[in-house]
Amino acid sequence: MTKRWKYLITAIMILGAVSLHPVAGAQSKDKQSIDKAQAAKKAQQKVKGRVLKVDQNQNKSKYRVKMLQKSGRVVSVDVDKRSGKVSQTKKKKEK
């Protein structure tokens, strides 16, 4: 086998190994969405208080963060997974 072919085969093997590495795929996903810990931190920055619970909503596009404020009031906020935008949860109408 010539030297040129050995270099070509080695290069293909290295490129194939790098592209299949699990960390490479995980990094690109992390840039697209935030995790529960990041959602809790963003909610805490917007609404002062202690985080009680972080859940995903049904369509998995947002996190719902329940927080306990210093006043004793429990509030929920939604954190968008892609943008990280924090918004107040819409209140249910009381009967």
ROMI-421724 format. One record per residue: residue number from 1; chain; x, y, z of N, C-alpha, C, O in turn. Coordinates in steps of 0.2 Angstrom, whole numbers, plus 2048, in hexadecimal, padded with zeros to 3 digits. Each point is the difference from the previous one (the first is absolute). Layout:
(r NUM 'A' (X Y Z) (X Y Z) (X Y Z) (X Y Z))
...
//
This chain:
(r 1 'A' (804 7FA 800) (7FC 806 800) (804 806 800) (805 801 804))
(r 2 'A' (7FA 804 7F8) (804 806 800) (7FF 805 806) (7FB 7FF 803))
(r 3 'A' (809 805 7FE) (800 805 805) (7F9 804 800) (7FD 801 805))
(r 4 'A' (802 801 7F5) (7FA 804 7FF) (7F9 7FD 803) (7FC 803 803))
(r 5 'A' (804 7F6 7FB) (7FA 7FC 802) (7FF 800 808) (7FB 800 803))
(r 6 'A' (80B 7FF 800) (800 7FF 807) (7FE 806 803) (7FC 800 805))
(r 7 'A' (806 806 7F9) (7FE 806 803) (7F9 801 7FF) (7FC 803 804))
(r 8 'A' (801 7FC 7F6) (7F9 800 7FE) (7FC 7FC 805) (7FB 802 802))
(r 9 'A' (807 7F8 7FF) (7FC 7FB 804) (800 803 807) (7FB 7FF 804))
(r 10 'A' (80B 803 7FF) (800 803 806) (7FC 806 801) (7FD 800 805))
(r 11 'A' (803 804 7F6) (7FC 806 801) (7F8 7FE 800) (7FD 804 804))
(r 12 'A' (801 7F8 7F8) (7F9 7FE 800) (7FE 7FD 807) (7FB 801 802))
(r 13 'A' (80A 7FB 801) (7FE 7FC 806) (800 806 806) (7FB 7FF 804))
(r 14 'A' (809 806 7FC) (800 805 805) (7FA 804 7FF) (7FC 802 805))
(r 15 'A' (802 800 7F5) (7FA 804 7FF) (7FA 7FC 802) (7FB 803 803))
(r 16 'A' (805 7F7 7FB) (7FA 7FC 802) (7FF 7FF 808) (7FA 800 802))
(r 17 'A' (80B 7FF 801) (800 800 807) (7FE 806 804) (7FC 800 805))
(r 18 'A' (806 806 7F8) (7FE 806 803) (7F9 802 7FF) (7FD 802 805))
(r 19 'A' (801 7FC 7F5) (7F9 802 7FF) (7FB 7FB 804) (7FA 802 801))
(r 20 'A' (808 7F8 801) (7FC 7FC 803) (800 800 808) (7FD 7FD 803))
(r 21 'A' (808 808 7FF) (801 800 807) (7FA 803 803) (7FD 805 7FE))
(r 22 'A' (800 7F8 808) (7FA 803 803) (800 807 803) (7FB 803 800))
(r 23 'A' (80B 7FF 802) (800 807 802) (7FF 805 7FB) (7FD 805 801))
(r 24 'A' (805 7FA 7F9) (7FF 804 7FA) (7F9 802 7FF) (7FE 805 7FF))
(r 25 'A' (7FE 7F6 801) (7F9 801 7FF) (7FC 803 806) (7FC 804 7FF))
(r 26 'A' (807 7FB 807) (7FD 803 806) (801 807 801) (7FC 804 802))
(r 27 'A' (80A 7FE 7FB) (802 807 801) (7FB 804 7FB) (7FE 806 802))
(r 28 'A' (800 7F8 7F8) (7FC 803 7FC) (7F9 801 802) (7FC 805 7FF))
(r 29 'A' (802 7F6 805) (7F9 800 803) (800 805 806) (7FB 803 800))
(r 30 'A' (80A 7FD 804) (800 805 805) (7FF 807 7FE) (7FD 804 803))
(r 31 'A' (806 7FE 7F7) (800 806 7FE) (7F9 802 7FD) (7FE 806 800))
(r 32 'A' (7FE 7F5 7FF) (7F9 801 7FE) (7FB 801 805) (7FB 803 7FF))
(r 33 'A' (806 7FA 807) (7FB 800 805) (803 800 807) (806 7FE 801))
(r 34 'A' (7F7 805 804) (803 800 807) (7FD 7FA 804) (7FB 7FD 7FE))
(r 35 'A' (809 801 807) (7FD 7FB 805) (7FD 802 806) (7FF 806 800))
(r 36 'A' (7FF 7F6 804) (7FB 802 806) (804 804 805) (7FD 805 802))
(r 37 'A' (809 7FA 7FF) (804 805 804) (801 807 7FD) (7FF 804 804))
(r 38 'A' (802 7FC 7F6) (800 807 7FD) (7F9 803 800) (800 806 801))
(r 39 'A' (7FB 7F7 7FE) (7F9 802 801) (7FF 803 807) (7FD 805 800))
(r 40 'A' (805 7F7 805) (7FF 802 807) (804 807 801) (7FD 804 803))
(r 41 'A' (809 7FC 7FB) (804 806 801) (7FD 806 7FC) (800 806 803))
(r 42 'A' (7FD 7F9 7F7) (7FD 806 7FD) (7FA 802 803) (7FF 806 801))
(r 43 'A' (7FD 7F5 802) (7FA 802 803) (801 804 807) (7FD 805 802))
(r 44 'A' (809 7F9 801) (802 803 806) (802 807 7FF) (7FF 804 805))
(r 45 'A' (804 7FD 7F6) (802 807 7FE) (7FA 805 7FF) (801 806 801))
(r 46 'A' (7FA 7F7 7FC) (7FA 804 7FE) (7FC 801 806) (7FD 805 802))
(r 47 'A' (801 7F5 802) (7FC 800 806) (804 7FE 806) (802 7FB 800))
(r 48 'A' (7FF 80A 804) (804 7FF 806) (7FC 7FB 805) (7FA 800 801))
(r 49 'A' (80A 7FA 800) (7FD 7FB 805) (804 7FA 7FF) (805 7FF 7FD))
(r 50 'A' (7F8 7FC 806) (803 7F9 800) (7FD 7FB 7FC) (7F9 800 7FF))
(r 51 'A' (80A 7FD 7FD) (7FE 7FB 7FB) (7FD 7FA 803) (804 7FD 804))
(r 52 'A' (7F6 801 7FB) (7FD 7FA 803) (800 7FA 7FC) (801 7FB 802))
(r 53 'A' (7FD 807 7F7) (800 7FA 7FB) (801 803 7F9) (7FE 805 7FF))
(r 54 'A' (805 7F6 7FD) (800 802 7F9) (7FE 7FA 7FC) (802 7FB 801))
(r 55 'A' (7F9 806 7FB) (7FD 7FB 7FB) (800 802 7F9) (800 806 7FF))
(r 56 'A' (7FF 7F5 7FD) (7FF 802 7F9) (7F9 800 7FE) (7FC 7FD 804))
(r 57 'A' (802 808 7F8) (7F9 800 7FE) (7FE 7FA 7FB) (805 7FC 7FE))
(r 58 'A' (7F5 803 800) (7FE 7FA 7FD) (803 800 7F9) (802 7FA 7FE))
(r 59 'A' (7FF 80B 7FE) (803 800 7FA) (808 801 800) (803 801 7FB))
(r 60 'A' (7FF 7FF 80B) (808 800 801) (803 806 7FD) (806 800 7FF))
(r 61 'A' (7F7 806 800) (803 806 7FD) (802 805 806) (804 805 7FF))
(r 62 'A' (7F9 7FA 807) (801 804 806) (801 7FC 806) (7FE 7FB 801))
(r 63 'A' (805 809 804) (801 7FD 807) (7FB 804 804) (800 806 7FF))
(r 64 'A' (7FC 7F7 805) (7FC 804 805) (804 7FF 807) (802 7FB 802))
(r 65 'A' (800 80B 801) (803 801 806) (7FC 803 805) (7FD 805 800))
(r 66 'A' (802 7F7 806) (7FC 802 805) (805 803 805) (805 7FD 802))
(r 67 'A' (7F9 809 801) (805 804 804) (7FC 802 807) (7FA 802 7FF))
(r 68 'A' (80A 7FE 806) (7FD 803 807) (803 806 801) (806 801 801))
(r 69 'A' (7F6 805 7FF) (802 806 801) (801 802 808) (7FD 7FC 804))
(r 70 'A' (807 809 7FD) (801 801 807) (7F9 802 804) (800 7FE 806))
(r 71 'A' (7FB 804 7F7) (7FA 802 803) (7FC 7F9 801) (7FB 801 804))
(r 72 'A' (807 7FA 7FA) (7FD 7F9 801) (7FB 7FE 7FA) (7FD 7FB 800))
(r 73 'A' (803 809 7FB) (7FC 7FF 7FA) (804 7FB 7FB) (806 801 7FF))
(r 74 'A' (7F6 7FB 7FF) (803 7FB 7FB) (7FE 802 7F9) (7FA 801 7FF))
(r 75 'A' (80B 800 7FD) (7FE 803 7F9) (804 7FB 7FB) (805 7FC 801))
(r 76 'A' (7F8 803 7F9) (803 7FC 7FB) (801 805 7FA) (7FD 804 7FE))
(r 77 'A' (809 7FA 7FF) (802 804 7FA) (802 7FA 7FA) (802 7FB 802))
(r 78 'A' (7FD 807 7F8) (802 7FC 7FB) (807 803 7FD) (801 806 7FF))
(r 79 'A' (803 7F5 7FF) (807 802 7FD) (800 7FC 7FA) (800 7FA 7FF))
(r 80 'A' (801 80A 7FB) (800 7FD 7F9) (807 7FC 800) (805 803 802))
(r 81 'A' (7FB 7F7 7FB) (806 7FC 800) (805 803 7FB) (806 7FF 801))
(r 82 'A' (7F8 803 7FA) (804 803 7FA) (803 807 802) (806 801 7FF))
(r 83 'A' (7F6 803 803) (802 807 800) (802 802 808) (804 805 801))
(r 84 'A' (7F9 7F7 803) (802 802 808) (7FB 805 802) (801 802 806))
(r 85 'A' (7FA 800 7F6) (7FC 806 802) (7FB 7FE 806) (7FD 7FA 800))
(r 86 'A' (803 80A 805) (7FC 7FE 806) (7F9 804 7FF) (800 806 7FF))
(r 87 'A' (7FB 7F7 802) (7F9 803 800) (7FC 7FD 806) (800 7FB 802))
(r 88 'A' (7FB 80A 800) (7FC 7FE 805) (7FB 7FA 7FE) (7FE 801 7FA))
(r 89 'A' (800 7FB 80A) (7FB 7FA 7FE) (7F9 804 800) (7FF 803 805))
(r 90 'A' (7FD 7FB 7F6) (7FA 803 800) (7FC 7FC 806) (800 7FA 801))
(r 91 'A' (7FC 80B 802) (7FC 7FD 806) (7FA 7FD 7FD) (7FD 802 7FC))
(r 92 'A' (801 7F9 808) (7F9 7FC 7FE) (7FB 805 804) (800 802 805))
(r 93 'A' (7FA 7FE 7F7) (7FA 804 803) (7FD 7FC 806) (7FF 7FA 7FF))
(r 94 'A' (800 809 806) (7FD 7FD 806) (7F9 800 7FF) (7FD 805 7FD))
(r 95 'A' (7FF 7F6 806) (7F9 800 7FF) (7FD 801 807) (7FA 800 800))
//
